[in-house]
Amino acid sequence: MPRRSAVHETPLPDKTLIVDNGGYTIKAGFLSSSPNFDDCHIIPNCLARERDKKVWVGGEIETIRDFGEVAFRRPVEKGYLVNWEAEKAIWDSTFLVQKSKLHCDPHDTNLILTEAPNTSAALQTNCDQVIFEEYEFASYSRHIGPSLNAYHDIQHLFGAPARDMTISALPIECILVIDSGFSHTTVTPIYKGHPIQQAIRRLDIGGKLLTNYLKELLSIRHYNLMNEEYLVNEAKEKICFVSNEFREDLERTWKGASKHRRKKQNGSSEIVVDYVLPDYNAGIKGYIRPYDPSLAAKAKKMGAMANPGGVVEDFMTLGNERFAVPELLFNPADIGMKEAGLPETVLQSLSGLPPGLWPAMLANIFVVGGNCLMDGFMERLPIKSTWLGGAYMASDSAALKAGQVTRQEYLEYGSGWLSRKFAGTATS
């Protein structure tokens, strides 16, 4: 078999774009000399269509004033990028439009892109072809999202001095990443920057399922909100919390409970609250207020009274919905799902590792993803964490050069070699 011709080694461009391509949002930004969260921009990863059939793409969605019955189309399903037609429309408006903050020329840009663990080879090949054959990026590397968190400056997050950026970015030796995002929740053990494939575990519960469950509860108990995905998702982010006393909190919110039993034991917070629905015509967003059991509040709900501004309020009194929805992450059986909850999923992941690694993994648990922002869910880091880890990795020019594949190499060796390269099994 003839030996492959050597590809002429060309220097990588100075500009590097890191894209954490999530199911709900894209976290993207350019590498700077001192990476930080301010370099990262968040763009909705979807298309939206209004009642009048007008379509909004990516970042344009943030300018919509009335989200009533807006229909969304997402290129990522169950965590995997399956619709490049929709994704290209979002990427084009984000990276190719001249006035965009993230505008770049792909021919002069390195790309670092995330993917979900255990993505199929067919989807990976499709992604590689789009990156090199349609966008024609100068170089490109593909990483599973959790693995980039190993390059974080963990000590700095907890108060230690920041890492010297002139020193090569070495990954944390052992880290267990719990990533609870829009599509699913994964538990990924990382050893020296590489995922331990046989120990990766997935829980098919993410923010989308929680939002859909809340839609059903609210539609049964209050208003029909089955077509109001944006409204319910916004309410979920404001009202939901993870209960550490699920049975006790359930008891406190039962219909016949007295007022004092609706509070936490320390009396510091009310479980039952009123959520005032947004008024898109007046530009008022939904908000929480203390529970008001008075007859005046009931009259306002029926439309018999108006607030001082003359606007009739629509609101919902919420109790166990606030903590019963996120409880699905820990007890999927509550809705009949035959899956282990998050604590058991972590134990299943550890069972796939040598026992000698268990102490180090348990001592370095890293929780990321949008769901971890709910009160009570080990709130440590914002959702930009994976992006910043990728930026730290890319700040080491040697590590960046070792991981990137140029377009010339792709054209010379093909997609099969590229897949083996990213899997760490290819030979030069």
PyMOL commands that set and color helices and strands:
alter all, ss='L'
color gray80, all
select helices_A, chain A and resi 37-39+58-63+84-96+106-108+121-135+145-151+154-157+197-199+207-221+229-239+246-252+259-262+295-301+321-324+326-329+332-335+342-351+355-363+370-373+385-394+397-403+407-423
alter helices_A, ss='H'
color red, helices_A
select strands_A, chain A and resi 15-21+25-30+41-44+47-49+55-57+71-73+76-77+80-81+109-115+139-144+174-180+185-191+194-195+201-203+273-276+287-290+315-318+365-368+405-406
alter strands_A, ss='S'
color yellow, strands_A
deselect
rebuild
show_as cartoon
